[in-house]
Every structure is written in C-alpha cells, then in structure tokens.
Amino acid sequence: MSASLEQIEDQARALSPDERAKLAQSMLESLHSPSAEVEAAWESEIEERVAAFDRGEMPLYAAEDVFAEARRLSRSHAHDLLHQLAANS
C-alpha cells in the first residue's frame, strides 16, 4: 500500500461515523457509475411509466396492502431459510 493511501485511510478513520458512511457510499458509487446509455434507458422507462400512470393504465395498490404483502413474503422467506438450515444441519 502506498504511503499516500495510508495517509488517506488514517484521515478517513478520523472522520465521524456519519462522515465515514458518506465517504464509503461516495467511493462505492464511483466504482459503479452507470453509463450514459443505461441512464438514458432508465430515464425513458421512468417517463413511460409516469405517462402510463397518468393515462390510468397502471394498477394502483393501497400502501397497507403492499406492506402487508411485503411482510407476508418476508415471513415466508424467513421460514423457508430456517427450514433449509434445519435440513442441512
């Protein structure tokens, strides 16, 4: 490891936990920056979905129903994982 990298790491460790988290997020994002082509495709997809919503072509779901289904799926998934772990023990 180079001396400058070690100095940067030492400086980063001196930051508050919140600042370190922000720095880590920024560094990770810099490794995976999407291409302009991907960004354009997502922008187009978003525009299409908003337009379909505005035209009434997208189904609407009550937040309570969405969260209830998410909880059900989460419990089901957790149950399946526990069953697998027990079977592999």
Backbone hydrogen bonds, N-H to C=O, Kabsch-Sander energy under -0.5 kcal/mol:
donor,donor_aa,acceptor,acceptor_aa,energy
6,E,2,S,-2.1
7,Q,3,A,-2.2
8,I,4,S,-2.2
9,E,5,L,-2.6
10,D,6,E,-2.4
11,Q,7,Q,-2.4
12,A,8,I,-2.7
13,R,9,E,-2.5
14,A,10,D,-1.0
15,L,12,A,-1.4
20,R,16,S,-2.7
21,A,17,P,-2.3
22,K,18,D,-2.2
23,L,19,E,-2.5
24,A,20,R,-2.9
25,Q,21,A,-2.5
26,S,22,K,-2.4
27,M,23,L,-2.5
28,L,24,A,-2.6
29,E,25,Q,-2.6
30,S,26,S,-1.8
31,L,27,M,-0.9
31,L,28,L,-0.8
32,H,28,L,-0.9
32,H,29,E,-0.5
39,E,35,S,-2.5
40,A,36,A,-2.4
41,A,37,E,-2.1
42,W,38,V,-2.5
43,E,39,E,-2.4
44,S,40,A,-2.3
45,E,41,A,-2.4
46,I,42,W,-2.8
47,E,43,E,-2.3
48,E,44,S,-2.4
49,R,45,E,-2.4
50,V,46,I,-2.7
51,A,47,E,-2.4
52,A,48,E,-2.4
53,F,49,R,-2.4
54,D,50,V,-2.8
55,R,51,A,-1.9
56,G,53,F,-1.5
57,E,52,A,-2.9
58,M,52,A,-0.6
65,D,62,A,-0.5
66,V,62,A,-2.0
67,F,63,A,-2.8
68,A,64,E,-2.2
69,E,65,D,-2.2
70,A,66,V,-2.3
71,R,67,F,-2.4
72,R,68,A,-2.3
73,L,69,E,-2.7
74,S,70,A,-2.4
75,R,71,R,-2.7
76,S,72,R,-2.4
77,H,73,L,-2.7
78,A,74,S,-2.6
79,H,75,R,-2.6
80,D,76,S,-2.4
81,L,77,H,-2.4
82,L,78,A,-2.4
83,H,79,H,-2.3
84,Q,80,D,-2.3
85,L,81,L,-2.6
86,A,82,L,-2.5
87,A,83,H,-2.1
88,N,84,Q,-1.8
89,S,85,L,-0.7
89,S,86,A,-0.6
